[in-house]
Amino acid sequence: MTQPSEALDDVMGLVSVHKGPVLVAMMEKATGELKFLHVSEPSPVLEVVPASAPRCKINGLFSHAERTGMATFRVKYWKYSAVAHAIPVFESGSSSHCPSSAAIGAGSN
């Protein structure tokens, strides 16, 4: 779990401790939404992009990934780039996420 104002390099330094992809969570202060990024391992098969600027914050990566669906990025600790995928925010009040009980019952006959 990270704070929006944390340095991207610092957050990804902690991500680097884990082997494999990770899920990074952040609470959006303005909306109170819990947001998630799925971050891949740095990989030699990806185009190596320039390292992020030292002043970059994690909320910038969240915003970029949300706008584009995913973001290829690299931090100063990594030789290779990684990909961050934005996981859409779940809205529990929306009926589009679950079929109605009538629809479930109709499909079981």
Salt bridges, closest charged atoms under 4 A:
GLU28 OE1 - LYS35 NZ 3.62
GLU66 OE2 - LYS35 NZ 3.22
